[in-house]
Amino acid sequence: MADASGEFPATLRRSIPRGATVRNEAVADGWPLRVFDWPADIMPARGTLLFQGGRGDILEKYLESFAYWHGRGWRVTSFDWRGQGGSGRLSANPNVGHADDFAPWIDDLADRFTVLRASTPGPHVIVAHSMGGHLVMRALQERRVAPDAVVLVAPMLGLQSAPFTPAMAERVARFMTRIGDPARAAWKNNERPAPPGASRRAFLTHSNERYDDELWWKAQQPELALGPPSWKWLAVAYRSTLDSFLPGRLEAVETPLLLLCADRDKLVRPAAIHEAARRLPHAELLRFGDESAHEILREVDPVRNRALTAIDAFLDRNAPAG
């Protein structure tokens, strides 16, 4: 899909755009986050869009979407979550995605959003993918952020846990944290357990080109790569997602939300996204079928274009330019 200036080349996916900065910025407790910031080229700006990725993501994976939104007048900003990408590590093993608690991530999100509210043009919106979607949902439930509108793309509102129920999977993961180092890897490679030779790409996207972009960036900067989660991360993730569905929690969220769901997602639970859309007071749901895997914004053009068009329309309705 074209940005405001017309079609842009795929090479934009493999370079930091002119006018954007990538820098380290300390949050309240002094932890340095790797922050991307791209001020709008037009005045007045359409507003400020904070994008947050998923577990193991790096901000470079979404440069194409950043260019799209920037072309429509948004100031676009993002940061690598603490413990991944260029924002350090929370485990002695730099390949393992570890977390003792999700609370520091919600603190980082709240701190960063507070800064944006005070220093950048509104309206202020958040777009978040996968684990980022869950963290944003928790921040909304805990009233830590107050954006004008939110888009959750394949949000991790529940994790795939077959053959166990999510509650059983949480108990298994919690048990595993007690019989060894809780920061050890829960499995050997990639986003989920899989037999030898299984395609990681197939879990994520049908687009070979966009999948290759991620591999290219990690070849250029190997220190950005992250492998499987720890058992502790897994236990905390199951507990946190289950708690988000306790009675009254979704119903108390007043922010307008658009939820994008890939109904064949192999990483997060589509049923949890569907339930959240029913229970949230001001939610819209856009569903994709076999045509989309987990990374909707990095899918083949027909899927990605449909998603971006829906996001544009939703934000125009719920966070119009001032």
Backbone bond lengths (Angstrom), bond angles and torsions (degrees), N, CA, C in turn:
res aa  C-N    CA-C-N  psi(-1)  N-CA   C-N-CA  omega(-1)  CA-C   N-CA-C  phi
1 M - - - 1.461 - - 1.519 109.53 -
2 A 1.308 117.02 141.52 1.452 121.36 -177.60 1.513 111.45 -74.79
3 D 1.342 116.73 152.00 1.446 119.90 167.10 1.528 107.27 -89.49
4 A 1.334 117.74 -169.79 1.460 120.62 -173.15 1.525 112.54 -63.60
5 S 1.327 117.55 -21.02 1.457 120.06 -177.89 1.522 113.55 -99.17
6 G 1.345 117.01 5.43 1.451 120.46 -178.39 1.505 111.55 111.72
7 E 1.323 115.92 -169.48 1.457 119.55 -178.85 1.526 110.74 -64.47
8 F 1.325 116.78 136.25 1.459 118.56 176.93 1.516 108.68 -114.01
9 P 1.337 117.20 148.40 1.457 120.32 -173.21 1.513 112.33 -74.47
10 A 1.334 115.20 157.52 1.456 121.02 178.44 1.520 112.11 -62.56
11 T 1.343 116.94 -19.82 1.467 119.14 179.58 1.518 111.71 -62.28
12 L 1.330 118.30 -22.65 1.464 120.24 176.31 1.522 111.58 -60.81
13 R 1.327 116.80 -24.44 1.455 119.81 179.66 1.516 111.87 -72.88
14 R 1.337 117.62 -13.09 1.460 121.44 -175.81 1.523 113.07 -120.38
15 S 1.333 116.71 26.70 1.463 120.07 175.25 1.523 109.21 -153.61
16 I 1.326 115.38 144.98 1.459 119.76 174.03 1.528 107.15 -70.14
17 P 1.310 118.53 128.10 1.466 120.00 -173.16 1.525 113.07 -67.68
18 R 1.300 115.43 150.58 1.456 121.38 175.76 1.533 108.61 -61.25
19 G 1.303 116.12 133.82 1.461 120.81 -179.22 1.509 113.69 95.98
20 A 1.338 117.37 -14.74 1.463 121.49 178.89 1.525 109.74 -95.43
21 T 1.317 115.90 154.92 1.463 121.16 175.95 1.521 109.60 -125.36
22 V 1.318 115.78 148.75 1.461 123.39 170.89 1.522 106.20 -124.99
23 R 1.314 116.39 119.95 1.461 120.04 -173.49 1.525 109.29 -146.36
24 N 1.316 115.66 164.75 1.460 121.12 171.41 1.525 109.34 -90.69
25 E 1.315 115.56 135.63 1.459 120.86 -179.55 1.525 108.30 -138.94
26 A 1.316 116.47 123.72 1.465 120.74 -177.26 1.519 110.62 -77.55
27 V 1.347 115.35 139.66 1.458 120.87 173.59 1.523 108.72 -94.66
28 A 1.334 116.59 -170.32 1.460 121.40 -167.65 1.525 113.61 -55.86
29 D 1.347 117.70 -38.55 1.462 119.26 -177.83 1.527 112.83 -90.41
30 G 1.322 116.51 8.42 1.453 120.92 177.28 1.515 115.25 92.41
31 W 1.333 118.30 -5.43 1.468 120.14 -179.03 1.525 109.72 -68.01
32 P 1.343 118.60 129.90 1.470 120.75 -179.39 1.531 111.52 -83.40
33 L 1.306 116.24 118.92 1.457 121.74 174.72 1.527 109.35 -98.53
34 R 1.302 115.03 144.70 1.472 120.76 175.82 1.527 107.71 -88.00
35 V 1.333 114.84 113.88 1.462 122.12 -169.63 1.528 110.46 -112.82
36 F 1.324 115.40 135.76 1.465 123.37 172.06 1.523 107.86 -105.97
37 D 1.339 116.74 134.83 1.464 119.78 178.75 1.520 109.11 -144.16
38 W 1.323 115.84 129.64 1.462 122.01 -177.52 1.525 108.67 -133.90
39 P 1.347 117.87 93.24 1.464 119.94 179.43 1.517 111.75 -59.92
40 A 1.321 115.42 151.92 1.459 120.39 -179.97 1.518 110.74 -67.88
41 D 1.328 115.11 149.77 1.463 120.69 177.48 1.521 112.22 -87.27
42 I 1.325 117.09 -16.24 1.460 120.10 -177.26 1.523 109.66 -107.24
43 M 1.321 115.89 153.97 1.455 122.05 176.91 1.524 108.77 -128.87
44 P 1.330 117.72 129.92 1.466 125.19 -3.88 1.522 111.09 -74.57
45 A 1.321 115.35 153.51 1.466 120.41 179.09 1.520 110.26 -66.75
46 R 1.323 115.44 154.74 1.467 121.03 174.99 1.521 110.75 -63.10
47 G 1.330 117.40 -27.43 1.456 123.67 -177.19 1.513 108.71 146.38
48 T 1.329 116.76 -166.53 1.458 122.28 -178.79 1.513 109.56 -121.45
49 L 1.325 115.25 127.57 1.466 122.39 -178.08 1.522 108.27 -115.85
50 L 1.324 116.09 116.85 1.469 122.57 174.41 1.520 107.70 -96.61
51 F 1.326 115.58 121.79 1.462 120.61 177.14 1.517 109.49 -109.51
52 Q 1.352 116.22 134.36 1.464 121.15 177.09 1.523 110.08 -129.54
53 G 1.333 115.89 129.85 1.446 122.10 -176.59 1.516 112.94 -87.58
54 G 1.324 114.73 -167.12 1.454 121.85 -174.44 1.512 113.26 -101.58
55 R 1.321 115.52 -170.70 1.460 121.01 179.91 1.523 109.26 -62.89
56 G 1.326 115.69 128.05 1.449 120.80 179.23 1.514 115.29 80.34
57 D 1.337 118.24 -4.11 1.454 120.29 -177.99 1.526 111.57 -72.14
58 I 1.314 114.79 159.04 1.458 123.49 169.98 1.522 107.06 -125.51
59 L 1.314 116.67 149.32 1.456 119.79 -173.95 1.526 112.11 -62.07
60 E 1.347 117.66 -26.12 1.471 120.35 -179.58 1.529 112.63 -61.12
61 K 1.329 117.86 -25.34 1.462 120.24 -178.83 1.529 111.98 -62.57
62 Y 1.323 117.54 -20.11 1.460 120.48 -171.70 1.525 112.60 -115.52
63 L 1.336 117.26 17.12 1.459 119.64 -179.30 1.527 112.18 -58.86
64 E 1.327 117.28 -34.45 1.468 120.10 179.82 1.519 110.69 -64.49
65 S 1.321 117.18 -42.72 1.462 119.91 177.56 1.528 110.65 -69.51
66 F 1.336 116.93 -37.75 1.465 119.36 176.39 1.535 110.27 -57.98
67 A 1.342 116.37 -43.02 1.465 120.18 179.78 1.525 111.06 -63.43
68 Y 1.315 115.99 -37.88 1.466 119.72 178.71 1.530 110.49 -62.10
69 W 1.334 116.86 -50.78 1.470 119.86 -178.24 1.523 111.43 -67.54
70 H 1.323 116.86 -39.35 1.461 119.78 177.95 1.522 110.00 -61.03
71 G 1.316 117.78 -38.63 1.452 121.40 178.01 1.506 113.35 -63.97
72 R 1.310 117.28 -18.17 1.456 122.01 176.83 1.518 112.36 -99.03
73 G 1.320 116.01 11.83 1.453 119.97 170.81 1.510 116.77 99.46
74 W 1.347 117.37 0.40 1.462 119.83 -178.80 1.519 110.99 -79.56
75 R 1.322 116.27 143.45 1.458 120.62 159.56 1.520 105.68 -78.08
76 V 1.327 117.68 125.47 1.458 122.00 -174.27 1.527 109.06 -113.59
77 T 1.318 115.71 130.20 1.451 120.40 179.07 1.519 109.43 -140.51
78 S 1.323 115.42 157.95 1.461 121.18 -178.01 1.522 107.67 -163.18
79 F 1.325 116.36 167.01 1.466 119.52 170.26 1.521 109.31 -149.33
80 D 1.326 114.62 150.40 1.465 119.77 172.06 1.525 108.13 -72.06
81 W 1.320 116.91 132.10 1.455 120.26 177.82 1.530 110.79 -57.95
82 R 1.297 115.93 144.41 1.460 122.15 172.56 1.535 109.23 -48.52
83 G 1.339 115.68 130.98 1.463 119.67 177.42 1.506 114.98 92.28
84 Q 1.338 117.68 1.34 1.459 119.41 178.77 1.519 110.09 -149.93
85 G 1.342 115.34 169.03 1.454 119.59 -176.83 1.514 110.48 57.23
86 G 1.326 116.34 -131.20 1.452 121.16 179.57 1.513 113.62 -97.25
87 S 1.340 117.37 17.14 1.470 121.15 -178.59 1.523 112.32 -106.34
88 G 1.337 116.60 34.26 1.461 120.62 174.59 1.514 112.80 80.87
89 R 1.325 115.51 -171.07 1.457 122.43 -178.91 1.529 109.95 -135.51
90 L 1.316 115.12 151.97 1.467 122.01 179.56 1.517 111.69 -108.41
91 S 1.324 116.47 8.27 1.455 122.02 179.87 1.522 108.83 -135.15
92 A 1.339 115.98 152.40 1.463 119.77 175.84 1.520 111.41 -63.72
93 N 1.330 117.17 -25.80 1.457 122.13 177.21 1.527 108.43 -93.64
94 P 1.345 118.82 109.15 1.467 120.26 -174.84 1.517 114.19 -66.86
95 N 1.332 117.26 -9.73 1.463 119.76 178.85 1.522 112.83 -87.11
96 V 1.332 117.59 -13.72 1.467 121.57 -173.81 1.525 110.24 -100.00
97 G 1.330 115.98 130.28 1.456 121.41 175.95 1.518 110.35 -85.88
98 H 1.329 115.77 102.25 1.465 121.16 -171.91 1.527 110.73 -111.53
99 A 1.322 115.40 153.95 1.461 122.11 169.85 1.523 108.28 -159.45
100 D 1.319 116.39 131.29 1.464 120.65 172.64 1.517 111.22 -81.39
101 D 1.324 116.00 -24.45 1.462 122.66 -176.05 1.522 106.92 -162.45
102 F 1.318 117.07 150.47 1.459 120.05 176.06 1.528 111.91 -85.28
103 A 1.326 118.39 -10.94 1.462 121.14 -175.31 1.524 113.36 -56.45
104 P 1.350 120.51 -42.17 1.471 118.11 178.61 1.524 113.33 -60.31
105 W 1.315 117.95 -32.69 1.461 120.19 178.08 1.528 110.56 -67.93
106 I 1.319 116.66 -38.52 1.460 119.65 178.35 1.521 109.78 -68.87
107 D 1.334 116.88 -36.74 1.467 120.20 174.39 1.525 110.58 -60.34
108 D 1.338 117.19 -45.92 1.464 120.96 -179.75 1.527 110.81 -60.84
109 L 1.325 116.05 -43.71 1.460 120.23 178.96 1.524 110.54 -61.76
110 A 1.324 116.76 -45.83 1.459 120.55 -179.11 1.525 111.27 -64.38
111 D 1.333 116.85 -41.71 1.464 120.26 179.07 1.522 111.00 -62.63
112 R 1.325 115.32 -46.95 1.465 119.29 -178.14 1.525 110.87 -65.09
113 F 1.319 117.20 -40.94 1.456 119.90 -178.77 1.531 110.89 -67.43
114 T 1.318 117.38 -36.31 1.462 120.78 177.06 1.522 110.69 -60.83
115 V 1.341 116.22 -43.04 1.466 120.72 177.38 1.524 110.39 -61.12
116 L 1.329 117.02 -44.27 1.458 120.43 -179.11 1.522 111.44 -64.15
117 R 1.309 117.56 -43.00 1.464 121.56 178.85 1.522 111.11 -56.24
118 A 1.343 115.50 -38.28 1.465 120.02 -174.59 1.523 113.43 -84.37
119 S 1.334 117.83 -18.14 1.465 118.96 -167.85 1.518 115.55 -128.32
120 T 1.325 118.62 -3.08 1.459 120.40 -176.60 1.527 110.26 -130.46
121 P 1.332 116.66 159.01 1.467 119.89 -176.49 1.528 112.53 -69.99
122 G 1.318 116.41 144.81 1.449 122.20 174.74 1.519 111.09 -93.66
123 P 1.333 116.56 173.45 1.465 126.21 -0.11 1.526 112.11 -67.22
124 H 1.335 115.13 160.98 1.463 121.92 -179.26 1.523 108.82 -112.26
125 V 1.331 115.48 121.44 1.460 120.67 -177.22 1.524 109.08 -127.32
126 I 1.330 115.33 158.01 1.459 121.68 177.21 1.520 108.77 -123.65
127 V 1.318 116.07 132.70 1.462 123.06 170.06 1.520 106.17 -118.55
128 A 1.321 117.78 128.84 1.465 120.09 -174.67 1.519 110.05 -140.95
129 H 1.328 114.72 144.90 1.460 122.77 -176.88 1.526 110.47 -115.07
130 S 1.326 117.05 137.62 1.464 124.76 167.91 1.523 112.10 54.88
131 M 1.348 118.77 -120.65 1.463 120.14 179.63 1.523 111.00 -56.89
132 G 1.336 116.48 -37.12 1.453 119.03 176.04 1.515 111.90 -58.20
133 G 1.340 116.72 -36.87 1.453 120.17 177.63 1.511 112.60 -63.56
134 H 1.333 117.13 -40.04 1.455 119.67 177.12 1.523 111.30 -65.40
135 L 1.337 116.59 -43.64 1.459 119.42 -179.01 1.526 111.39 -63.78
136 V 1.327 117.17 -38.72 1.459 119.92 176.00 1.526 110.38 -64.83
137 M 1.337 117.27 -41.46 1.460 119.46 178.13 1.527 111.14 -60.50
138 R 1.319 116.90 -43.68 1.458 119.39 177.53 1.524 111.32 -62.95
139 A 1.324 117.39 -41.09 1.462 120.33 178.79 1.525 111.08 -62.86
140 L 1.329 117.48 -36.24 1.470 120.70 175.60 1.525 110.56 -67.31
141 Q 1.324 117.11 -44.97 1.455 120.61 -179.34 1.531 111.76 -62.86
142 E 1.334 115.61 -34.86 1.460 120.86 -179.36 1.525 112.37 -89.54
143 R 1.330 116.58 3.18 1.464 123.24 178.50 1.529 111.93 57.27
144 R 1.331 114.86 41.59 1.459 120.73 179.06 1.526 111.35 -92.62
145 V 1.315 117.70 -22.45 1.465 122.53 177.44 1.520 108.20 -133.62
146 A 1.334 115.05 152.50 1.469 119.99 179.64 1.523 109.62 -136.54
147 P 1.314 117.16 67.64 1.472 119.87 177.82 1.523 110.87 -72.60
148 D 1.324 114.72 162.24 1.463 119.31 177.99 1.525 111.72 -74.80
149 A 1.322 116.84 -28.45 1.464 121.63 177.39 1.525 107.80 -161.71
150 V 1.333 115.80 157.32 1.468 122.05 -177.35 1.521 109.21 -137.00
151 V 1.329 115.69 139.20 1.465 122.46 172.33 1.519 107.54 -120.02
152 L 1.325 116.86 125.30 1.459 122.20 178.08 1.522 108.10 -112.62
153 V 1.334 115.70 119.97 1.461 122.52 -174.92 1.523 108.87 -105.85
154 A 1.343 116.80 115.16 1.466 121.66 -175.85 1.533 110.56 45.11
155 P 1.338 117.45 52.17 1.468 119.21 -173.14 1.523 112.60 -67.80
156 M 1.316 114.69 145.98 1.458 122.00 177.89 1.535 109.05 -80.73
157 L 1.318 115.89 67.07 1.462 120.17 176.75 1.519 110.60 -84.15
158 G 1.311 116.88 -15.14 1.455 124.90 171.89 1.515 107.43 -158.44
159 L 1.327 116.98 151.75 1.459 121.52 -179.56 1.528 109.91 -104.38
160 Q 1.327 116.31 145.38 1.452 119.79 171.34 1.530 108.68 -62.54
161 S 1.320 117.41 130.81 1.468 120.33 -172.79 1.519 113.56 -136.03
162 A 1.332 118.98 3.73 1.467 121.54 -178.19 1.530 110.46 -53.39
163 P 1.329 117.63 138.96 1.466 128.32 11.53 1.529 113.70 -88.58
164 F 1.332 118.96 7.26 1.456 121.87 -179.21 1.520 111.01 -94.46
165 T 1.317 116.43 157.30 1.453 119.76 165.36 1.526 107.99 -73.05
166 P 1.335 118.88 160.11 1.466 119.01 177.46 1.526 112.99 -56.74
167 A 1.319 118.21 -38.71 1.469 120.04 179.87 1.528 111.06 -66.08
168 M 1.332 117.21 -40.60 1.460 120.21 176.79 1.523 110.77 -65.90
169 A 1.342 117.08 -40.94 1.454 120.98 179.81 1.527 110.55 -62.96
170 E 1.321 116.88 -37.36 1.465 119.87 177.61 1.518 110.92 -62.81
171 R 1.328 117.36 -40.42 1.463 120.69 179.94 1.534 110.43 -67.19
172 V 1.332 116.76 -39.56 1.467 119.84 177.75 1.523 110.32 -63.38
173 A 1.321 117.15 -47.02 1.463 120.17 -179.10 1.525 110.93 -63.40
174 R 1.322 117.00 -40.52 1.468 120.08 179.01 1.524 110.67 -63.79
175 F 1.343 116.11 -39.76 1.472 119.73 177.21 1.525 110.51 -61.83
176 M 1.325 117.12 -41.22 1.457 120.60 -178.25 1.531 112.11 -65.43
177 T 1.336 117.40 -27.37 1.467 119.10 177.06 1.528 111.42 -71.23
178 R 1.341 116.83 -15.51 1.462 120.61 -175.46 1.522 113.18 -97.56
179 I 1.328 117.39 -9.07 1.468 119.30 -176.31 1.535 111.62 -112.57
180 G 1.300 116.90 12.53 1.457 121.71 178.31 1.508 108.77 -176.20
181 D 1.307 116.04 -173.20 1.463 121.05 179.15 1.531 109.49 -62.14
182 P 1.323 118.96 117.30 1.473 119.66 -178.99 1.522 113.29 -64.42
183 A 1.332 116.95 -16.43 1.467 120.26 179.90 1.522 112.60 -90.57
184 R 1.344 118.47 3.14 1.467 119.84 178.88 1.523 110.03 -76.09
185 A 1.322 115.49 156.65 1.461 120.75 -177.68 1.522 111.32 -63.83
186 A 1.328 115.29 137.92 1.469 120.08 179.07 1.524 111.60 -76.29
187 W 1.318 118.16 -23.95 1.464 123.30 173.12 1.520 107.55 -154.42
188 K 1.318 117.60 -176.39 1.463 119.67 -167.44 1.523 114.04 -83.19
189 N 1.317 117.61 -43.40 1.460 119.06 -171.47 1.519 110.75 -144.98
190 N 1.344 113.95 157.31 1.454 122.49 164.25 1.527 114.13 68.66
191 E 1.352 114.46 -165.71 1.458 121.22 -171.26 1.520 113.99 -82.28
192 R 1.326 117.67 -19.16 1.460 120.14 -177.37 1.523 108.87 -155.35
193 P 1.331 117.33 159.64 1.469 118.85 175.34 1.527 109.47 -61.40
194 A 1.313 116.10 140.12 1.463 120.24 -178.48 1.513 108.92 -156.71
195 P 1.326 117.65 151.16 1.467 120.29 177.70 1.519 111.17 -67.18
196 P 1.334 117.63 158.91 1.469 120.53 178.32 1.524 110.79 -54.46
197 G 1.312 115.03 136.29 1.453 120.16 178.20 1.512 115.14 86.34
198 A 1.338 117.95 -4.57 1.463 120.27 178.63 1.526 109.89 -64.49
199 S 1.311 116.28 145.38 1.456 121.58 -175.82 1.519 110.87 -85.02
200 R 1.334 116.76 115.28 1.463 120.31 173.29 1.520 109.81 -63.32
201 R 1.335 116.63 -40.48 1.455 119.33 -179.55 1.515 112.18 -56.34
202 A 1.332 116.89 -38.69 1.464 119.90 -176.96 1.528 111.82 -62.82
203 F 1.337 117.47 -28.23 1.458 119.63 176.34 1.531 111.68 -70.68
204 L 1.345 115.69 -26.97 1.461 120.21 -166.44 1.520 114.09 -104.27
205 T 1.339 118.52 -46.81 1.457 119.88 -171.86 1.519 110.52 -161.43
206 H 1.334 115.71 153.94 1.457 121.81 171.33 1.529 112.06 -88.16
207 S 1.333 117.26 -4.03 1.457 121.15 -176.32 1.526 109.96 -92.54
208 N 1.318 116.99 106.78 1.464 120.28 177.01 1.523 111.46 -61.86
209 E 1.335 116.70 -38.99 1.452 120.11 -176.44 1.521 111.20 -65.35
210 R 1.325 117.59 -45.14 1.470 119.13 -178.50 1.527 111.00 -72.12
211 Y 1.314 117.31 -33.10 1.461 119.16 174.35 1.525 110.08 -63.48
212 D 1.330 117.10 -41.59 1.461 120.73 179.65 1.529 112.01 -64.15
213 D 1.341 117.43 -28.96 1.469 119.66 177.14 1.525 111.04 -59.50
214 E 1.326 116.67 -43.34 1.463 120.04 179.07 1.526 110.41 -60.86
215 L 1.328 117.10 -45.19 1.463 120.59 -179.91 1.530 110.76 -63.08
216 W 1.333 116.28 -36.59 1.458 120.41 179.38 1.522 110.41 -63.04
217 W 1.320 117.06 -47.47 1.459 119.86 -178.91 1.534 110.81 -61.94
218 K 1.309 117.15 -40.77 1.464 119.56 -177.95 1.522 111.75 -72.62
219 A 1.339 117.21 -25.01 1.460 119.80 173.07 1.530 110.77 -71.47
220 Q 1.349 116.02 -36.02 1.459 119.78 178.13 1.524 112.08 -71.06
221 Q 1.333 116.02 -36.77 1.462 121.44 -176.96 1.532 109.00 -133.61
222 P 1.319 117.71 77.92 1.470 120.77 -175.40 1.519 113.74 -58.03
223 E 1.314 117.46 -24.72 1.462 120.41 -178.58 1.529 112.74 -68.48
224 L 1.323 117.11 -13.40 1.468 120.21 178.69 1.526 112.52 -81.82
225 A 1.326 117.51 -19.25 1.469 121.11 -173.29 1.522 111.32 -71.77
226 L 1.317 114.92 147.64 1.466 122.23 176.94 1.519 108.48 -136.84
227 G 1.327 116.62 141.81 1.450 121.93 -179.31 1.522 112.29 -97.60
228 P 1.319 117.17 -140.93 1.468 121.49 -173.29 1.523 112.29 -71.47
229 P 1.333 116.39 163.70 1.467 119.93 176.49 1.522 111.26 -77.14
230 S 1.314 114.95 162.96 1.464 120.55 173.20 1.527 109.75 -82.45
231 W 1.332 115.67 165.53 1.465 119.39 174.72 1.526 110.81 -61.90
232 K 1.330 116.29 -35.88 1.464 119.09 179.77 1.517 110.76 -66.49
233 W 1.352 116.67 -43.48 1.462 118.69 176.49 1.525 109.76 -56.61
234 L 1.321 116.30 -44.56 1.454 120.46 -176.95 1.533 110.91 -62.85
235 A 1.341 116.64 -45.21 1.465 119.78 179.61 1.518 110.69 -62.51
236 V 1.325 116.86 -43.98 1.463 120.55 -179.64 1.529 110.52 -65.70
237 A 1.340 117.14 -39.62 1.461 120.36 -179.37 1.527 111.52 -63.65
238 Y 1.333 117.13 -44.44 1.469 118.91 177.87 1.517 110.78 -62.52
239 R 1.330 117.50 -44.34 1.460 119.86 -178.11 1.525 111.46 -65.34
240 S 1.339 115.95 -42.69 1.455 120.03 -177.57 1.524 111.72 -66.00
241 T 1.332 117.15 -42.42 1.463 119.23 179.85 1.521 111.30 -68.31
242 L 1.316 117.87 -39.89 1.463 120.05 177.28 1.519 110.83 -62.25
243 D 1.331 117.38 -43.84 1.462 120.36 -178.25 1.519 112.24 -65.01
244 S 1.332 117.18 -27.94 1.466 120.22 -179.57 1.525 112.56 -65.62
245 F 1.337 117.29 -17.13 1.462 121.71 -179.18 1.525 112.49 -102.04
246 L 1.324 117.89 8.72 1.459 119.90 176.44 1.522 109.56 -60.57
247 P 1.332 117.80 151.60 1.471 120.72 -175.86 1.526 112.60 -52.09
248 G 1.321 115.10 131.45 1.447 121.57 174.25 1.517 115.27 90.29
249 R 1.319 118.25 -16.84 1.470 118.68 -174.02 1.522 112.63 -72.91
250 L 1.301 117.34 -46.89 1.463 119.30 177.25 1.523 110.81 -69.44
251 E 1.308 115.76 -38.38 1.460 120.85 -177.22 1.530 112.74 -64.00
252 A 1.325 117.55 -20.92 1.467 121.44 -177.34 1.527 112.92 -86.14
253 V 1.336 117.96 -6.01 1.468 121.14 -177.83 1.527 109.05 -83.19
254 E 1.310 117.22 116.84 1.462 121.89 -176.03 1.526 113.48 -96.82
255 T 1.313 118.11 -9.73 1.464 121.98 -177.78 1.525 111.04 -69.36
256 P 1.319 118.70 137.87 1.478 119.58 172.74 1.531 110.37 -64.60
257 L 1.328 116.42 132.19 1.459 121.78 -178.52 1.515 110.89 -129.93
258 L 1.328 115.26 142.03 1.456 122.80 167.15 1.516 107.09 -114.13
259 L 1.331 117.09 124.71 1.460 122.23 178.29 1.518 108.63 -109.91
260 L 1.337 116.21 126.89 1.455 122.67 175.92 1.521 108.05 -106.43
261 C 1.325 116.10 126.80 1.462 120.96 -173.32 1.525 110.46 -128.30
262 A 1.331 116.27 129.77 1.463 122.07 170.12 1.526 107.08 -94.36
263 D 1.305 116.83 107.81 1.463 120.80 -171.88 1.523 113.42 -66.78
264 R 1.338 118.37 -12.18 1.468 121.44 176.26 1.533 110.99 -106.69
265 D 1.321 116.17 19.54 1.459 121.38 -177.85 1.523 110.39 -59.41
266 K 1.336 116.85 131.27 1.462 121.81 -179.73 1.534 112.59 -99.43
267 L 1.333 117.64 -0.57 1.457 120.82 -177.21 1.526 112.74 -110.46
268 V 1.327 117.31 -44.18 1.462 120.58 177.21 1.528 108.74 -112.85
269 R 1.343 115.78 163.16 1.464 121.01 -174.60 1.527 110.93 -89.87
270 P 1.331 118.22 109.31 1.460 119.39 176.45 1.529 113.01 -56.83
271 A 1.331 117.85 -34.48 1.464 119.62 -178.93 1.519 111.40 -60.73
272 A 1.327 117.75 -34.31 1.456 120.82 178.42 1.529 110.79 -67.99
273 I 1.329 116.48 -38.12 1.469 119.71 177.76 1.523 110.24 -66.02
274 H 1.326 116.60 -41.95 1.464 120.34 178.69 1.526 110.77 -61.33
275 E 1.332 116.70 -43.65 1.464 119.74 -179.83 1.522 111.20 -64.58
276 A 1.333 115.98 -42.64 1.459 118.93 179.05 1.528 110.80 -60.36
277 A 1.326 117.10 -41.81 1.463 120.41 179.81 1.525 111.30 -61.79
278 R 1.327 117.12 -34.49 1.474 120.05 177.88 1.515 112.12 -71.22
279 R 1.317 117.44 -35.38 1.460 121.25 -172.41 1.524 114.29 -90.87
280 L 1.315 117.87 -26.76 1.457 120.54 178.89 1.526 109.72 -69.12
281 P 1.322 118.74 134.88 1.474 120.42 -174.51 1.524 114.45 -65.93
282 H 1.335 117.59 -30.68 1.467 120.08 -173.50 1.526 109.67 -131.58
283 A 1.324 116.31 57.64 1.462 120.87 -175.78 1.519 111.37 -116.64
284 E 1.326 114.70 145.59 1.459 123.02 170.13 1.528 107.32 -119.96
285 L 1.323 116.26 148.67 1.461 121.90 -177.24 1.518 109.96 -125.87
286 L 1.330 115.94 128.40 1.464 122.27 173.31 1.515 107.87 -117.30
287 R 1.333 116.68 121.69 1.459 121.67 -175.13 1.528 111.20 -109.78
288 F 1.338 114.62 143.66 1.453 123.20 174.70 1.523 108.41 -119.88
289 G 1.314 116.79 150.74 1.458 121.37 -178.69 1.518 112.48 -103.30
290 D 1.334 115.31 -136.24 1.465 120.42 -177.09 1.525 112.97 -60.68
291 E 1.324 116.70 -18.32 1.465 119.51 -175.78 1.521 113.33 -72.58
292 S 1.337 118.06 -11.91 1.462 119.63 -174.58 1.519 111.67 -129.80
293 A 1.334 114.92 136.12 1.460 121.61 167.59 1.531 108.04 -96.17
294 H 1.318 116.76 -157.57 1.461 121.50 -168.59 1.527 113.78 -66.87
295 E 1.324 118.03 -39.97 1.460 121.00 -172.77 1.532 109.98 -91.62
296 I 1.313 115.73 79.27 1.465 122.03 -173.36 1.526 111.50 -59.63
297 L 1.322 118.15 -39.62 1.457 120.94 -178.95 1.523 112.84 -76.95
298 R 1.330 117.43 -4.35 1.464 121.56 177.44 1.538 110.19 -122.38
299 E 1.309 114.22 25.42 1.457 121.11 179.56 1.535 110.54 -86.62
300 V 1.335 115.10 -178.95 1.463 121.31 173.95 1.524 109.17 -59.92
301 D 1.321 116.08 157.72 1.464 121.01 -170.54 1.529 115.13 -53.90
302 P 1.349 120.53 -45.78 1.459 117.85 -178.29 1.528 113.22 -58.84
303 V 1.331 117.35 -38.31 1.470 120.86 178.69 1.518 109.78 -70.28
304 R 1.310 116.21 -51.46 1.469 120.67 -177.52 1.525 111.10 -60.40
305 N 1.323 117.54 -43.29 1.460 120.45 -178.88 1.523 111.35 -64.05
306 R 1.333 116.74 -39.98 1.467 119.58 177.40 1.528 110.70 -62.57
307 A 1.326 116.27 -41.39 1.459 120.19 179.59 1.524 111.05 -64.23
308 L 1.328 117.20 -47.43 1.459 120.16 -178.07 1.526 111.66 -64.40
309 T 1.325 117.19 -38.56 1.465 120.24 177.78 1.525 110.63 -62.74
310 A 1.330 116.82 -42.71 1.466 120.33 178.93 1.524 111.13 -65.61
311 I 1.330 117.27 -39.47 1.461 120.51 178.56 1.528 110.12 -63.88
312 D 1.327 116.99 -44.96 1.468 120.37 177.57 1.526 111.27 -55.37
313 A 1.324 115.88 -49.82 1.461 119.96 -176.57 1.528 110.89 -63.77
314 F 1.328 116.55 -41.51 1.468 120.58 179.35 1.531 110.78 -62.73
315 L 1.322 117.31 -46.05 1.464 119.59 -178.79 1.525 111.17 -68.30
316 D 1.333 118.20 -35.15 1.453 120.07 176.80 1.522 111.12 -62.37
317 R 1.332 116.88 -36.33 1.464 120.18 179.76 1.521 112.60 -75.58
318 N 1.334 116.66 -39.31 1.454 120.26 -168.36 1.515 115.24 -106.72
319 A 1.325 117.32 -14.78 1.466 121.61 176.61 1.520 108.83 -141.92
320 P 1.335 116.69 62.51 1.463 119.56 -176.33 1.524 111.29 -65.31
321 A 1.339 114.61 155.20 1.457 119.41 177.82 1.522 109.86 -61.51
322 G 1.336 114.89 143.25 1.452 119.85 -178.40 1.518 113.06 -72.29
